[in-house]
Amino acid sequence: MTSPLMSTRPDHSPVSPARKAARRWTLAAAAGMGMLALAGCAENDAMVAGCPNVGVLRDAGTLRSDQGVAILSGILANCGYDDSSVTIAANLMITGRAAEGASGGSIPVTYFVAVTDPNRNIISKKSFTTSVPVGSDIQESLTQVIPVPKTMDARWFEVLVGFQLTPEQVAANRTNNEGR
């Protein structure tokens, strides 16, 4: 007498042999499609270059003042190549929040846009000044041109945005950002 938990089949899988065969064919077809896709890529000799990384410096993304707090709350960017450069078009969102006990108004801010090369050396830096109404957002449009030939992949460059802060303000932001 055999146990109800055991079968007499050499393969103890509950999946039927027909279903296993169907799985094998499905896997083989998927692998074949993947190989065809890769073969199609191999025929294209043109390099597809990437966009530089664009982002907000974590410890330079918040500015606290008597009027309120300004936050670099987001950046969206895209890029395009020509023969001698890559152009990055970005929209930067800055949010203004009221400080405790403040009556509103606006927060004057100075932010920078810096470009670093693949070795993280700063190759350019520009500062911009604006003011952010307390309790609302503003959007700043930025354009940055990096001189790289079309044959070079610019994804190793970075475009970094942050508020122009004192060392004490950066240290305070770093302390607030610990553990996040």
MARBA-3410 file (N, C-alpha, C, O; in Angstrom, 1 decimal):
180
0.8,-1.2,0.0,0.0,0.0,0.0,0.9,1.2,0.0,1.9,1.3,0.7 ~ 0.5,2.2,-0.8,1.3,3.4,-0.9,0.6,4.5,-0.2,-0.6,4.5,0.0 ~ 1.4,5.4,0.3,0.9,6.6,1.0,0.2,7.5,0.1,0.6,7.7,-1.1 ~ -0.9,8.2,0.5,-1.6,9.1,-0.4,-0.7,10.3,-0.7,-1.1,11.0,-1.7 ~ 0.3,10.6,0.0,1.2,11.7,-0.3,2.3,11.4,-1.3,3.0,12.2,-1.8
2.4,10.1,-1.6,3.4,9.7,-2.6,2.8,9.2,-3.9,1.6,8.7,-3.8 ~ 3.5,9.3,-4.9,3.0,8.7,-6.2,4.0,7.7,-6.7,5.1,7.6,-6.2 ~ 3.5,6.9,-7.6,4.4,5.9,-8.2,5.1,6.3,-9.4,5.9,5.6,-10.0 ~ 4.9,7.6,-9.8,5.6,8.2,-11.0,7.0,8.5,-10.6,7.3,8.9,-9.5 ~ 8.0,8.3,-11.6,9.3,8.6,-11.3,9.5,10.2,-11.1,10.4,10.6,-10.4
8.7,10.9,-11.7,8.7,12.4,-11.6,7.6,12.8,-10.6,6.4,12.6,-10.9 ~ 7.9,13.3,-9.5,6.9,13.6,-8.5,6.3,15.0,-8.6,5.6,15.5,-7.7 ~ 6.5,15.6,-9.7,5.9,17.0,-10.0,4.4,16.9,-10.2,4.0,16.0,-11.0 ~ 3.6,17.7,-9.7,2.2,17.7,-9.9,1.8,18.2,-11.3,0.7,18.1,-11.7 ~ 2.8,18.8,-12.0,2.6,19.3,-13.4,2.6,18.2,-14.4,3.5,17.4,-14.4
1.6,18.2,-15.3,1.6,17.1,-16.3,2.7,17.2,-17.3,3.2,18.3,-17.5 ~ 3.1,16.1,-17.9,4.2,16.1,-18.9,3.8,17.0,-20.1,4.7,17.6,-20.6 ~ 2.6,17.0,-20.5,2.2,17.9,-21.6,2.4,19.4,-21.3,2.9,20.2,-22.1 ~ 2.1,19.7,-20.0,2.2,21.1,-19.6,3.7,21.5,-19.5,4.1,22.6,-19.9 ~ 4.5,20.5,-19.1,6.0,20.8,-19.0,6.5,21.0,-20.4,7.4,21.9,-20.6
6.1,20.2,-21.4,6.5,20.4,-22.8,6.1,21.8,-23.3,6.9,22.4,-24.0 ~ 4.9,22.2,-23.0,4.4,23.5,-23.4,5.3,24.6,-22.8,5.6,25.6,-23.5 ~ 5.7,24.4,-21.6,6.6,25.4,-20.9,7.9,25.5,-21.6,8.5,26.6,-21.9 ~ 8.5,24.3,-22.0,9.8,24.3,-22.6,9.7,25.0,-24.0,10.6,25.8,-24.3 ~ 8.6,24.8,-24.7,8.4,25.5,-26.0,8.3,27.0,-25.8,8.8,27.8,-26.6
7.6,27.4,-24.8,7.4,28.8,-24.5,8.7,29.5,-24.1,9.1,30.6,-24.6 ~ 9.5,28.8,-23.3,10.9,29.3,-23.0,11.8,29.4,-24.2,12.5,30.3,-24.4 ~ 11.7,28.4,-25.0,12.5,28.3,-26.2,12.1,29.5,-27.2,13.0,30.1,-27.8 ~ 10.8,29.7,-27.3,10.4,30.8,-28.2,10.8,32.1,-27.6,11.2,33.0,-28.4 ~ 10.7,32.3,-26.3,11.1,33.6,-25.7,12.6,33.8,-25.9,13.1,34.9,-26.2
13.4,32.8,-25.7,14.9,32.9,-25.9,15.2,33.2,-27.4,16.1,34.0,-27.7 ~ 14.5,32.6,-28.3,14.7,32.9,-29.7,14.4,34.3,-30.1,15.1,34.9,-30.8 ~ 13.3,34.8,-29.5,12.9,36.2,-29.8,13.9,37.2,-29.2,14.3,38.2,-29.8 ~ 14.5,36.8,-28.0,15.5,37.6,-27.5,16.8,37.7,-28.3,17.4,38.7,-28.5 ~ 17.1,36.5,-28.9,18.3,36.4,-29.7,18.1,37.2,-31.0,19.0,37.9,-31.5
16.9,37.2,-31.6,16.6,38.0,-32.8,16.7,39.5,-32.5,17.2,40.3,-33.3 ~ 16.2,39.9,-31.3,16.3,41.3,-30.9,17.7,41.7,-30.8,18.1,42.8,-31.3 ~ 18.5,40.9,-30.2,19.9,41.3,-30.0,20.6,41.3,-31.4,21.5,42.1,-31.6 ~ 20.3,40.4,-32.3,20.9,40.3,-33.6,20.5,41.6,-34.3,21.4,42.1,-35.1 ~ 19.3,42.1,-34.2,18.9,43.4,-34.8,19.7,44.5,-34.3,20.1,45.4,-35.1
20.1,44.5,-33.0,20.9,45.6,-32.4,22.3,45.5,-33.0,22.9,46.6,-33.2 ~ 22.8,44.3,-33.2,24.2,44.2,-33.7,24.4,44.8,-35.1,25.5,45.2,-35.4 ~ 23.3,44.8,-35.9,23.4,45.3,-37.2,23.5,46.9,-37.2,23.9,47.4,-38.2 ~ 23.0,47.5,-36.2,23.1,49.0,-36.1,24.4,49.4,-35.5,24.7,49.3,-34.3 ~ 25.2,50.0,-36.4,26.6,50.4,-35.9,26.6,51.8,-35.3,27.6,52.2,-34.7
25.5,52.5,-35.4,25.4,53.8,-34.8,25.4,53.7,-33.3,24.6,53.0,-32.7 ~ 26.2,54.5,-32.6,26.2,54.6,-31.2,25.0,55.4,-30.7,24.7,56.4,-31.2 ~ 24.3,54.9,-29.7,23.2,55.6,-29.1,23.8,56.2,-27.7,23.9,55.5,-26.8 ~ 24.0,57.5,-27.8,24.6,58.1,-26.6,23.6,58.4,-25.5,22.4,58.7,-25.9 ~ 24.0,58.4,-24.3,23.1,58.7,-23.2,23.1,60.1,-22.8,24.0,60.9,-23.2
22.2,60.5,-22.0,22.1,61.9,-21.4,22.9,62.0,-20.1,23.0,61.0,-19.4 ~ 23.4,63.1,-19.9,24.1,63.3,-18.6,23.1,63.1,-17.4,21.9,63.3,-17.6 ~ 23.7,62.7,-16.3,22.8,62.6,-15.1,22.5,64.0,-14.6,23.4,64.9,-14.6 ~ 21.3,64.3,-14.3,20.8,65.6,-13.8,20.2,65.4,-12.5,19.3,64.6,-12.3 ~ 20.6,66.2,-11.5,19.9,66.1,-10.2,20.2,67.2,-9.2,21.0,68.1,-9.5
19.6,67.1,-8.1,19.7,68.1,-7.0,20.7,67.6,-6.0,20.6,66.4,-5.6 ~ 21.7,68.4,-5.6,22.6,68.0,-4.5,21.8,67.9,-3.2,21.2,68.8,-2.8 ~ 21.9,66.7,-2.6,21.1,66.4,-1.4,21.3,67.5,-0.3,20.3,68.0,0.2 ~ 22.5,67.8,0.0,22.8,68.7,1.2,22.7,70.1,0.8,22.9,71.0,1.6 ~ 22.4,70.4,-0.5,22.3,71.8,-0.9,20.9,72.0,-1.5,20.6,73.0,-2.3
19.9,71.2,-1.1,18.6,71.2,-1.7,17.6,72.0,-0.9,16.4,72.1,-1.3 ~ 18.0,72.5,0.3,17.1,73.2,1.2,17.8,74.4,1.7,18.9,74.4,2.1 ~ 17.0,75.5,1.7,17.5,76.8,2.2,16.5,77.3,3.2,15.4,77.6,3.0 ~ 17.1,77.5,4.5,16.3,78.0,5.6,16.6,79.5,5.8,17.8,79.8,5.8 ~ 15.6,80.3,5.9,15.8,81.7,6.2,14.7,82.2,7.1,13.8,81.5,7.5
14.8,83.5,7.6,13.8,84.1,8.4,12.4,84.1,7.7,11.4,84.0,8.4 ~ 12.4,84.3,6.4,11.2,84.4,5.7,10.5,83.0,5.5,9.3,82.9,5.4 ~ 11.3,81.9,5.5,10.7,80.6,5.3,11.8,79.6,4.8,13.0,79.8,5.0 ~ 11.3,78.6,4.2,12.1,77.5,3.7,11.9,77.3,2.2,10.7,77.2,1.8 ~ 13.0,77.3,1.5,12.9,77.0,0.0,13.5,75.6,-0.2,14.5,75.3,0.3
12.8,74.9,-1.0,13.2,73.5,-1.3,13.3,73.3,-2.8,12.4,73.6,-3.5 ~ 14.4,72.8,-3.3,14.5,72.3,-4.7,13.8,71.0,-4.7,14.4,70.0,-4.4 ~ 12.5,71.0,-5.1,11.7,69.9,-5.0,11.6,69.0,-6.2,11.0,67.9,-6.1 ~ 12.3,69.3,-7.3,12.3,68.4,-8.4,12.9,69.0,-9.6,13.0,70.2,-9.8 ~ 13.4,68.1,-10.5,14.0,68.6,-11.7,13.7,67.5,-12.8,14.0,66.3,-12.6
13.2,68.0,-13.9,13.0,67.1,-15.1,13.8,67.6,-16.2,13.9,68.8,-16.5 ~ 14.5,66.7,-16.9,15.4,67.1,-17.9,15.4,66.1,-19.1,15.1,65.0,-19.0 ~ 15.8,66.6,-20.3,16.1,65.8,-21.4,17.3,66.4,-22.2,17.7,67.5,-21.9 ~ 17.8,65.6,-23.1,19.0,66.1,-23.8,18.9,65.8,-25.3,18.1,65.0,-25.8 ~ 19.7,66.5,-26.1,19.9,66.3,-27.5,21.3,66.6,-27.9,22.0,67.5,-27.4
21.7,65.8,-28.9,23.1,66.0,-29.4,23.2,66.7,-30.7,22.2,66.6,-31.5 ~ 24.2,67.4,-30.9,24.6,67.9,-32.3,26.0,67.4,-32.5,26.5,66.6,-31.7 ~ 26.7,67.9,-33.5,28.0,67.4,-33.8,29.1,67.7,-32.8,30.1,66.9,-32.6 ~ 28.9,68.8,-32.0,30.0,69.2,-31.1,29.6,69.3,-29.7,30.4,69.7,-28.8 ~ 28.3,69.1,-29.3,27.9,69.3,-28.0,26.6,68.5,-27.7,25.9,68.0,-28.5
26.3,68.5,-26.4,25.0,67.9,-25.9,24.3,69.1,-25.2,24.9,69.8,-24.3 ~ 23.0,69.3,-25.5,22.2,70.4,-24.8,21.2,69.7,-23.9,20.4,68.9,-24.3 ~ 21.2,70.2,-22.7,20.3,69.7,-21.7,19.2,70.8,-21.4,19.6,71.9,-21.1 ~ 18.0,70.5,-21.6,16.9,71.4,-21.2,16.2,70.8,-20.0,15.8,69.6,-20.0 ~ 16.1,71.6,-19.0,15.6,71.2,-17.7,14.6,72.2,-17.1,14.6,73.4,-17.4
13.6,71.6,-16.4,12.7,72.4,-15.6,12.9,72.1,-14.1,12.8,71.0,-13.7 ~ 13.2,73.1,-13.3,13.5,73.0,-11.9,12.4,73.6,-11.1,11.9,74.7,-11.4 ~ 11.9,72.8,-10.2,10.8,73.2,-9.3,11.3,73.6,-8.0,12.1,72.9,-7.3 ~ 11.0,74.8,-7.5,11.4,75.3,-6.2,10.1,75.6,-5.4,9.2,76.3,-5.9 ~ 10.0,75.1,-4.2,8.8,75.2,-3.3,9.2,76.1,-2.2,10.2,76.0,-1.6
8.3,77.1,-1.9,8.4,78.0,-0.8,7.5,77.6,0.4,6.3,77.5,0.1 ~ 8.0,77.5,1.6,7.2,77.2,2.7,7.4,78.3,3.8,8.5,78.8,3.9 ~ 6.4,78.6,4.5,6.5,79.7,5.5,7.2,79.2,6.8,7.1,78.0,7.1 ~ 8.0,80.0,7.3,8.7,79.7,8.6,7.7,79.9,9.7,6.8,80.7,9.6 ~ 8.0,79.3,10.8,7.1,79.4,12.0,7.1,80.9,12.4,8.1,81.5,12.7
5.9,81.5,12.5,5.8,82.9,12.9,6.0,83.9,11.8,5.8,85.1,12.0 ~ 6.3,83.4,10.6,6.5,84.4,9.5,5.2,84.8,8.9,4.2,84.0,9.0 ~ 5.1,86.0,8.3,3.8,86.5,7.8,3.6,86.2,6.3,2.6,86.7,5.8 ~ 4.5,85.6,5.6,4.4,85.3,4.2,5.4,86.1,3.4,6.5,86.3,3.9 ~ 5.0,86.5,2.3,6.0,87.2,1.4,6.7,86.3,0.5,6.1,85.4,0.0
8.0,86.5,0.2,8.7,85.7,-0.6,10.1,85.4,-0.1,10.6,86.2,0.8 ~ 10.7,84.4,-0.5,12.1,84.0,-0.1,13.0,84.2,-1.2,12.9,83.6,-2.3 ~ 14.0,85.1,-1.0,15.0,85.3,-2.1,16.0,84.1,-2.0,16.5,83.7,-1.0 ~ 16.3,83.6,-3.2,17.2,82.4,-3.3,18.2,82.6,-4.4,18.0,83.3,-5.4 ~ 19.4,82.0,-4.2,20.4,81.9,-5.2,20.7,80.5,-5.3,21.1,79.8,-4.3
20.6,80.0,-6.5,20.9,78.6,-6.8,22.0,78.5,-7.9,22.2,79.5,-8.6 ~ 22.7,77.4,-8.0,23.7,77.2,-9.0,23.4,76.0,-9.8,22.7,75.0,-9.4 ~ 24.0,76.0,-11.0,24.0,74.8,-11.9,25.4,74.5,-12.2,26.1,75.4,-12.8 ~ 25.9,73.4,-11.8,27.3,73.0,-12.1,27.3,71.8,-13.0,26.5,70.9,-12.9 ~ 28.4,71.7,-13.8,28.6,70.6,-14.7,29.9,69.9,-14.3,30.9,70.6,-14.2
29.9,68.6,-14.1,31.1,67.9,-13.8,31.4,66.9,-14.9,30.5,66.4,-15.6 ~ 32.7,66.7,-15.1,33.2,65.8,-16.2,33.2,64.4,-15.6,32.8,64.2,-14.4 ~ 33.5,63.4,-16.4,33.5,62.0,-15.9,34.4,61.7,-14.7,34.2,60.8,-14.0 ~ 35.4,62.6,-14.5,36.3,62.5,-13.3,35.8,63.3,-12.1,36.4,63.4,-11.1 ~ 34.5,63.8,-12.2,33.9,64.7,-11.2,34.6,66.0,-11.0,34.4,66.6,-9.9
35.3,66.5,-11.9,35.9,67.8,-11.9,34.8,68.8,-12.4,34.1,68.5,-13.4 ~ 34.6,69.9,-11.7,33.7,70.9,-12.1,34.2,71.7,-13.3,35.3,72.3,-13.3 ~ 33.5,71.6,-14.5,33.9,72.2,-15.7,33.2,73.6,-15.9,33.7,74.4,-16.7 ~ 32.0,73.7,-15.3,31.4,75.0,-15.3,30.4,75.1,-14.2,29.9,74.1,-13.7 ~ 30.2,76.4,-13.7,29.2,76.6,-12.7,28.6,78.0,-12.9,29.4,79.0,-13.1
27.3,78.1,-12.9,26.6,79.4,-13.0,25.6,79.6,-11.9,25.0,78.6,-11.4 ~ 25.5,80.8,-11.4,24.6,81.1,-10.3,23.4,81.9,-10.8,23.5,82.7,-11.8 ~ 22.2,81.7,-10.3,21.0,82.4,-10.7,20.3,82.8,-9.4,20.3,82.1,-8.4 ~ 19.6,84.0,-9.5,18.9,84.5,-8.3,17.4,84.7,-8.7,17.1,85.1,-9.8 ~ 16.6,84.3,-7.8,15.1,84.5,-8.0,14.5,84.6,-6.6,15.2,84.6,-5.6
13.2,84.7,-6.5,12.5,84.7,-5.3,11.3,83.8,-5.4,10.6,83.7,-6.4 ~ 11.0,83.1,-4.3,9.9,82.1,-4.3,8.8,82.6,-3.4,9.1,82.8,-2.2 ~ 7.6,82.8,-3.8,6.5,83.2,-3.0,6.3,82.1,-1.9,6.2,80.9,-2.2 ~ 6.1,82.5,-0.7,5.8,81.6,0.4,4.5,80.9,0.1,3.5,81.6,-0.2 ~ 4.4,79.6,0.3,3.2,78.8,0.1,2.9,78.4,-1.3,1.8,78.0,-1.7
3.9,78.6,-2.2,3.7,78.2,-3.6,5.0,77.7,-4.2,6.0,77.6,-3.6 ~ 4.9,77.2,-5.5,6.0,76.7,-6.2,6.3,77.6,-7.4,5.4,78.3,-7.9 ~ 7.5,77.6,-7.8,7.9,78.3,-9.1,8.7,77.3,-9.9,9.3,76.3,-9.4 ~ 8.7,77.5,-11.2,9.4,76.6,-12.1,10.4,77.5,-12.9,10.0,78.5,-13.5 ~ 11.6,77.0,-12.8,12.7,77.7,-13.6,13.1,76.8,-14.7,13.3,75.6,-14.5
13.2,77.4,-15.9,13.7,76.7,-17.1,15.2,76.9,-17.3,15.6,78.1,-17.2 ~ 15.9,75.8,-17.5,17.4,75.9,-17.6,17.8,75.2,-18.9,17.2,74.3,-19.3 ~ 18.8,75.8,-19.5,19.5,75.2,-20.6,21.0,75.1,-20.4,21.6,76.1,-20.0 ~ 21.5,74.0,-20.6,23.0,73.8,-20.3,23.6,73.1,-21.6,23.1,72.1,-22.0 ~ 24.6,73.7,-22.1,25.3,73.1,-23.2,26.7,72.5,-22.8,27.5,73.3,-22.2
26.9,71.3,-23.0,28.2,70.7,-22.7,29.0,70.3,-24.0,28.4,69.6,-24.8 ~ 30.2,70.9,-24.1,30.9,70.6,-25.4,31.5,69.2,-25.4,32.6,69.0,-24.9 ~ 30.8,68.3,-26.0,31.3,66.9,-26.2,30.9,66.5,-27.6,29.8,66.8,-28.0 ~ 31.8,65.9,-28.3,31.5,65.4,-29.7,30.4,64.4,-29.6,30.2,63.7,-28.6 ~ 29.7,64.2,-30.7,28.7,63.2,-30.9,29.2,61.8,-30.6,28.4,60.9,-30.2
30.5,61.6,-30.9,31.1,60.2,-30.7,31.3,59.9,-29.2,31.7,58.8,-28.9 ~ 31.2,60.9,-28.3,31.5,60.6,-26.9,30.1,60.5,-26.2,29.2,61.3,-26.4 ~ 30.0,59.6,-25.3,28.8,59.4,-24.5,28.8,60.3,-23.3,29.7,60.2,-22.5 ~ 27.8,61.2,-23.2,27.8,62.2,-22.2,27.2,61.7,-20.9,27.0,62.5,-20.0 ~ 26.8,60.4,-20.9,26.1,60.0,-19.6,27.0,60.0,-18.4,26.6,59.9,-17.3
28.3,60.1,-18.6,29.3,60.2,-17.5,29.4,61.6,-17.0,30.1,61.8,-16.0 ~ 28.9,62.6,-17.6,28.9,63.9,-17.1,27.7,64.1,-16.2,26.7,63.3,-16.2 ~ 27.7,65.1,-15.3,26.6,65.4,-14.4,26.3,66.8,-14.4,27.2,67.7,-14.5 ~ 25.0,67.1,-14.3,24.5,68.5,-14.2,23.9,68.5,-12.8,22.8,67.9,-12.5 ~ 24.5,69.3,-11.9,24.0,69.3,-10.5,23.5,70.7,-10.1,24.1,71.7,-10.5
22.4,70.7,-9.4,21.7,71.9,-9.0,21.7,72.0,-7.5,21.4,70.9,-6.8 ~ 21.9,73.2,-6.9,21.8,73.3,-5.4,21.7,74.8,-5.1,22.0,75.6,-5.9 ~ 21.3,75.0,-3.9,21.3,76.4,-3.4,22.7,76.8,-3.0,23.5,76.0,-2.6 ~ 23.0,78.1,-3.2,24.3,78.6,-2.8,24.2,78.8,-1.3,23.6,79.7,-0.9 ~ 24.9,77.9,-0.5,24.8,77.9,0.9,26.1,78.2,1.6,27.2,78.0,1.0
26.1,78.6,2.8,27.3,78.7,3.6,27.7,77.3,4.1,26.9,76.4,4.1 ~ 28.9,77.1,4.5,29.3,75.8,5.1,28.4,75.4,6.3,28.2,74.2,6.5 ~ 28.0,76.4,7.1,27.2,76.1,8.2,25.8,75.6,7.8,25.2,74.7,8.4 ~ 25.2,76.2,6.7,23.9,75.8,6.2,24.0,74.4,5.6,23.1,73.6,5.8 ~ 25.1,74.1,4.9,25.3,72.7,4.4,25.4,71.7,5.5,24.8,70.6,5.5
26.2,72.0,6.6,26.3,71.1,7.7,24.9,70.9,8.4,24.6,69.8,8.8 ~ 24.1,71.9,8.5,22.8,71.8,9.1,21.9,70.9,8.2,21.2,70.0,8.8 ~ 22.0,71.1,6.9,21.2,70.2,6.0,21.7,68.8,6.1,20.9,67.8,6.1 ~ 23.0,68.6,6.2,23.6,67.2,6.3,23.1,66.5,7.6,22.7,65.3,7.6 ~ 23.0,67.3,8.7,22.5,66.7,9.9,21.0,66.3,9.8,20.6,65.3,10.3
20.3,67.2,9.2,18.8,66.9,9.0,18.6,65.8,8.1,17.6,65.1,8.2 ~ 19.5,65.5,7.1,19.3,64.5,6.1,19.8,63.1,6.6,19.6,62.1,5.9 ~ 20.6,63.1,7.7,21.1,61.8,8.2,20.0,60.8,8.5,19.0,61.2,9.1 ~ 20.1,59.6,8.0,19.1,58.6,8.3,18.0,58.6,7.3,17.1,57.8,7.4 ~ 18.0,59.5,6.3,16.9,59.5,5.3,17.3,58.8,4.1,16.6,58.7,3.1
END
